[in-house]
Structure formats: structure tokens, C-alpha cells
Amino acid sequence: MTKYQPFQDFLVGQTTNELDLTFPEIERTLGFHLPHSARVHNAWWSNHAESHAQARAWLEAGWQAWQVNLKEETVLFRKKRPAPPSPPPGARADLSTRRICVDTALLSPAAARLLREYSDEMAGSESAALARAVHEAAIARRGRLIDQIVANAPRMPAGEPDSVQLIREDRDVR
């Protein structure tokens, strides 16, 4: 039994899908103070069971640390959903039917700031903010690919009319 077992037991007994807890509430459940690193490093709250006994406790209880606010000393826990079956090797995953969880501790400061701003604009919906950010990234990537295709496209020899000029001449003749 680890020292985080009381918190694991507490989470197992919860019937909701989300829990917004303060650090003092977690400490009361544990019976001891959280380490200093829990108050200053988002990484302490990461969902990496391999290297963190505290993460192992909430993950084994079926929960994930979802959103941490070190300044307010709060953490939002969400129940894990069972992962959909993996596609066979070599097959492409159908992302339209899957949920994707993002460990916000892995985001760059700029990405985290962008998601906070989008979330504020979308009435606090983190899912909608993430969907908007991915959509805008996809549009920007498509634009870069088009620019690359145009840059690498063969050019008409000097003095020859280009296709736009030919289309305009054809239009003007009509």
C-alpha cells in the first residue's frame, strides 16, 4: 500500500465523472501535506504512472488529472473512459469516432495560452477551444502545402503566356 492509497480509495468511491478538488481537500483525504513540487510544478500532476506514485493512485482508481491551476491550488479530475479498440496494424485510425485526451502539461506556453484564450471566447469549453485550434492549424498547414506546390510548379518559359493570361484572353474573345 502506497501513501496515496487513501486518495485512490476516495476516488474509487466517487459517482460523478468530474471532481474539482482543492489541494487542501486532497491533503485532508491523504492525511498529510502535498509535497512542495505539487504546488509549483504542473508535471507533478501528470498522468505518468511509470514514474509517479501519486499518478498511479488516481489512474488505478480510473481517474485522470485533467486541469491543474497552481495559483488557485485546484485540480480537476475526470473519470477515464475506456479506450476504443485500436485499429489493426497498418490501418488508419478513424478519428471521427474517437475521443482524444491532451495532456496539457505537454503543451508549449504559447499553445497553452492560445487554448486558454479560445476557451474564454467559447464560454469555457475546452473541447471547443481545442477543436478550433486544430481546425486553424489544419487550414494553416493546407495553405503552406499549397504555397509549396505553387513554388515547386514548373514555370512557363520566359516570353510565353502563363495559364492565367491564356484564360483571360479566351474570356475576352467571347
PyMOL commands that set and color helices and strands:
alter all, ss='L'
color gray80, all
select helices_A, chain A and resi 5-12+23-30+36-40+42-45+53-60+95-97+104-106+109-121+126-152+163-173
alter helices_A, ss='H'
color red, helices_A
select strands_A, chain A and resi 18-22+63-69+74-79
alter strands_A, ss='S'
color yellow, strands_A
deselect
rebuild
show_as cartoon
